[in-house]
Amino acid sequence: MNDLNPLSQNFTIKSLLKFAFPTILMMIFMGLYTVVDTIFVARFVDTNALSALNIVCPVINLIVGLGTMLATGGSAIVARKMGAGEHTRAAQDFTLIISAGILLGVLIAVLGTVFIDRIIWGLGAGSILFPYCKEYLFILLLFTPASILQVLFQNLIVTAGRPGMGMALGVSAGIVNILLDYIFMVPLHMGIQGAAFGTGIGYMIPAVIGLWFFSAKKGSLHFRKPVIDFSVLAESCTNGFSEMVSQAATAVTTLLFNRIMMKLLGENGVAAITIIIYTQFLLSALYIGFSMGVAPVLSYNYGKQDEKQLKNVFSICMRFIVFVSVTVFATALIFGSPLVGIFTERGTPVYEIARNGLLIFPFSFLFCGVNIFTSATFTALSNGKLSAILSFLRTFGLITVLLLTLPNILGVTGVWLAVPIAELITMVVALVFLHYSIYPIHI
């Protein structure tokens, strides 16, 4: 059965990019429709609604982080066992991970709706923003199981050797989200509730189709009566913990960015940093998609004990990452103004602040690709500890220290420099980890 698995082929740079391309395209498209979703709220509701999205964002980060932790850690386990020829056990573990994801989603939905008022007040919403936050968050919480299933299937469909289907699910969900956002918010005048329903229904598409696909039992990976093995779930969570760290850190650092910019430039500064963050999310999607796309290949060859192919794939990936890093950096500098102009009109204070930021902030793209891929590599090789260290450094530890010091010395310029410097330092650490862990690879 191994010979029939797309993960077992001898990859060249062309075949590896062909394999990873659907996942790359899926993540780029997801980044694009997330940005479009935000633009719709800003244009068709009001700025209070846009602020409400930022207020409840930590809850969404938590849900995505938990799903991604289970998905990436579980994917590494399943792919490793498939590579080792343990196909029955891989299917059983896969089913256990999916079942745990559903139960986790139901638990979050129930607890979230019961304590929704306390959560929103705790996130810092005032009396004006509270109604917007509650309308949006309540609806999204109802779709939490579908949200987690979407994340799980996006990773595990690639592990099953069907990245093209994963791309189709992601793109179709994005198109539906955009269309429903427009229908609900413009002709039907549903406001921020329309945005929440559009997003939630978008989650349902990959969730439902994924359940159907893995129930068909046509591929090498499908649902099978699971073995209740809590060590599998523990390893999934431990191995994928770096992804949870990344999402949790994003929530905290976003709050920190907002408070510092509010102090330095007021509401215009907060709006500007929001634009920068969403622009970063869109441009980083390429790195994330590529890393997700090749991670099962690394896990598979790790489980197969194929050191030669493992080194070959890793070398191809690093060359690609370096090329993309330079390309994304140049794109951000050249097209910074048009990107900012999508969110706000030229000549406004917000536009000028954000445009100045995009003269400095893009330097982070020269370094973050290596960091994202290296973290994903260690997760794929079941070394969640090193992966978590890198994620912690780049998304929370270093940024927090730099944000608390640089703005006091350099003002707003210090805010823009915090992320590039954090990414640079993390890259140095990542290269040290790679030197001792990848060359030679110890299996």
N, C-alpha and C positions, 0 to 999 in steps of 0.2 A: 504493500500500500504506500510505502514511503516514496517509491518511484513515481507514483501518480500525484503526489503532493507538490504543488508549485513551490513550496518552501525548500524542497530538496534539490532544486536545480543548481548548476554551477553558474553563479551570477557573473555577468560582466557589467560594466557601467551602464550599458544600454538596457540590458534586461532588468537590472535592479531599478533603474529609473522608471521603466515601463511598469514594473510591479508596484512601485511606490506611488506612481503618478495619480491613480484614482484617489488615494488617501490625501495626497497633497492638494489636489483640486477640491476635494471635499472640505478640507479645513479652510482653504482660501475662501470658498463660497460661504462657509459658515461664518467666517470673519466678516465677509461682505454683508451678509444679511443681518448680522448683529448690528453693524453700523447703520444699515438702512433702517432697521427697527428703531434705533435711537433717533435718527433724523425724522422719521415719521412722527414720533412723539413730540419732538421739538416744533415741527412745522404745523401739525394738525391738531395738537391739543394746546399746550402752553408750556412755559418754562418751569412752572411749578411741577408739572407732570414729569418733566425731564429731571428735575431735582429729586423727585420721589423715586425714580429709577435708581439714582445713585444711593439714596438712603437705604433701600432694601437690597442693594447689590451684595452685601456680605452674606445674606441668607442664600442667595443664588450661588455665590461662590462656594459656600459650605456644601450645598447639594451636589454641585458639579464636582467638587473636590472629593467627596465621599465616593461618588460613582466612578470617577477616574482612578482613584486609589484602588478600588476593587477590580476595575477593568484592566489596568496596566499590570498590576501585580498578578492577577488571575491569568491574564494572557501569557505572561512569562511562564507560569506553571504549566498551563495547558500545552503551549508550543514545545516546551522542554520535554514533556512526556510523550508528545507526538513524535518528536525527533528521536526519542529513545525507544520507539516502537510500542509504547504502552497506550494503544489507541482506546481501549475500553476504559481504562482508568482516566484518560484525558477527557473522555466524554462525560464520565461520572462527575469529575471535578468541575467541568464546565457547567453542568446542570446545577450543581450545588452552588456555584458562584452566582448564577442567574437567579436562583431561588432566594439567595441571601439578599441580592440587590432589590428584588421585589418587596421582600419583608422590610428592608431598610426604608424603602420609599414610602410604604404604608405608615410605618412608625413616624417618620418625619412629618408626613401630611397630617396625621392625627394630632401629634403634639404641637405642630406649628399652628394649626387652626385653633386649638384650645387656648394657646398662650399668645395669640397673634398681637393683641393689644400691648402686652408687656414687651414683646419683641420689638415692635415698632417704636415705642417710647424709648426703649433701651438703645436703639440705633441712633437716637438723637433727633427724631422727627418733632417738629413743632406743631402747634394746633392747626396751622394752615396746610402743612404737608401731610398731616396724619390721615385725612380721608383718602387722598390719592394713594398713599402707601398701602392702606388697608385694602382698598379696592383691587389694586394690582397684585399684592402679595397673596391675598386669600385665594384668588383664582389660580395663581401659579402653584400654590401648595397642593391644590387638588390634583394637579398633574405631576406631582413629584415622582410617583412610581414610573410613569412613562419617561420622565426626564432621565432617571437613572438607567432605565433599560436602553434608552437611546445611546447613552455613553458606553454602556457595556457592549452593545451590538456593534457599534462603530469600531471598537477595538477587536472584538472576537470574530467578526466576519472576516477581517484581514487575517487573523490567525487561522481561520478555516480555509485560507487560500483563495478568498473571493473579494479582493479589494475593489474590483469594479462594481460589485453590488453595494459595498459600503459607500462608494462614491455616489451611486444612484440614490441611495436612501438619504444621504446628507443633502444632496442637491434638491431632491424632491421636497424634503422637509423645509428647506430654505425658501423655495419658490412658493409653497403653500403659505408659509409664515408671512412672506411679503404681501401676497395677494390678499390674505385675510386681514392683515393689518390695515391695508388700504380700504377694503370693503367695510370693516367694522368701524374704523375711525372717521372715514370721509362720508360715504353715502348714509351709513347707519348712525353716525354721530354717537358711538358708544364710548368715546374718550379713551382713558387709560385702561378701562376694562376691555375694550376692543383689542388693545395691544397685548394684554395678558392672554385673552382667548386665542388670538392668532399664534402666539408663541406656544401655548399649551397644546393646541391641535397639531402644530408642527412637530412637537415631541412624539405625538401618537403614531405618526406614520412609520418611522424606523422601529418603534417599539412593537407595533402590531405585525409588521412585515417580518421583523426579526424573529418573533415568536413562531410565525408560520414557517419561515425558512428552516429553522433548526428543528421543527417538529416533523419535517418531511422525510428525514433520515436518508437523504440521497447523497450527501457528501461524507467526507472523512470525519467531520465533527457534527454531532447532533445530540438532541436530548436523550438521556438514558437515566434510568432510575439511579439517583445519586447515592453515594456512600456518605453518611453523615460523619465527616471528618473535620473537626474544628481546626486541626492543624493546617489544613489547606486554606481555610478562611484566614487564619492567623498569618500564614505566610503571604497570602495575597495582600493583606492589609499592611504588613511589615514591608514587603517588597515594593508596594506601590505608594508607600507613605510619602515619598518625596513629592508626588503629584498633589497629595492633600496639603502638604506643607506649602506648596506653591500657591494653591488657591486661597488658603487661609491667610498667607502673607500678603497676597494681592489685596484682600479686603482691608487688612490693617494699614498697609502702606498707602492705599487710596485715601483712607480716612486721614492719614497723616499729611499727605499731599494737599488735601482740601483745606485742612486747618492752617497750614503754613501759607498757602496762597491767599486764603481769606485774610490772614494777618498782614501780608505784604501788599496785596492788590485788591482785596475785597472780592465781591461776587464775580467781577470780570476775570479775576485770576483763577477762581474756581472753575468757571466755564472754560477757560483756556486749557487748564490742566486736564479737564475732562476730554477735550478734543484730542489732546496729545495721547492720552491713555488709550482712547479708542483707535487712534491712528496706529499706535504701537501694536495693539491687538491684531489689527488687520494685516500689518506688514510681517508680524511674527508668525502668522498662520502658516507660512511656507516652511519655516523651520520645524514647527510642531507637526505639520502634516507629514513631512518627510521622515521625521523621527518615529512617528507612529507607524508609518508604512513599512519601515525596515526593521523595527523592533522584533516582530515575529520571526524574521529571517535569522537574526542574531540568536534569539532564544532557541530556535529549532536546531541550528548548527552547534550550539552549546550543548544541548541535550544529546545530539548525535555524536559528540566528541570529535567533530571535524575541525581541528585547529586551523588547517590550511585555508579552508573556505571561510572560516570565521574571520581570520586576519584579512583575507581578500575583500570580503564585504565591508569590513571596517575601514580599510584603506580607501575604497571607492567612496564611501560615505563622507570621509573627512575631506577629500578633494572637492566633492560636490558642495559641502557646507562652506568651504572657503570661497568658492566661486560665487555662491548665492549671497554670502555676507557682503561682499564688495558690491554686488549688483543692487541689493536692497538698500544699502547705504547711499549709493548714487541716486537711486530712485527717490528716496526720501528727501534728499537735498534738492533735486531738480524739480520734483512735483509737490514740494511742501505747500506752496501757496494754493494750488488748486484743491489739495486735500482739505486744507483749513476752510477754503471757500465753500465747500459742501455743507459745512455746519453753520457758518455765519457769514454775513455779508462783508465784502471788502471795505476797509476803511474804518470799521468799528474798533473800539478798544480791545475787544476780545480777539478779533482777527489779528491785530498787530502783536498782541502778547503771544498768541499761539504761534504766529509766523516766526517771531524771534526765537521762540523755543525750538522750533524745527531747524534752526541753524546750528544748534548744539546737540540736542537730544539724539539725532540720527547716528552719532558716533557709537551709540550703544549697539547698533545693528552689526557693527564690525566684529563684535565679541559674543553677543548673545546666542548666535547660531551654534557655535562650538559648545557653549554651556548647556543649551537645551538638548542637543544631540548626545553629549557626554552623559548627562543625567539619565536620558532615556536608555542609553547603552548599558549603564550599570543596572538599571531596573530590568532590562532584558536578560542580563547575565545573572539575575537573582542576587545582586549586591545592592539591596535597598539602602544600606547604611551610607555608602558613598554617594549614591544618588540623592538621598535626603540632605546630606551635607551641602552639596552643590546647590540644590534648590533653596535651602535655607539661606545660604550666603547671598545668592543673586536676587532673591525675591523679598528678603526681610532683613537679615542681619546687617549686611553692609549698607543697604539703602537707608535703614533706620538711623544708623550711626551718622551717615553722611548728611541726611536731611536735618538732623538735629545740630549739625555743626556748620556745614558749608553756607547755608542761607544767612547765618549770623555774621559771616565774614564777607560773602560775595553778594548777598541779597538774592534776587530772583535768578541770577546766573548760577548761583549755588544749587538751586532747585533743579535747573536743567542739567547740571553736571553730575548730580547724584547717581543717576542710573548708569550713564556711560562708565563712570569710575568704578561703580559696583560690579558691572559686567566685566570690565578689564581685570580687576583683581580676581574675580571668580574664574576667569579663563586661565589665569596663571595657575591657580589651584587645580583646575580641571586637567590641565596639561601634565601637571605633576602626577595626579592620580592615574592618568592614562599611561604615562611612561612606565610606571611600576606595575600596572594591572593589565595592560593590553599588550605591551611589548616586553617579554613574551606573554601570551595569554596562558594563564594557569587554569587548567580544566581538571 
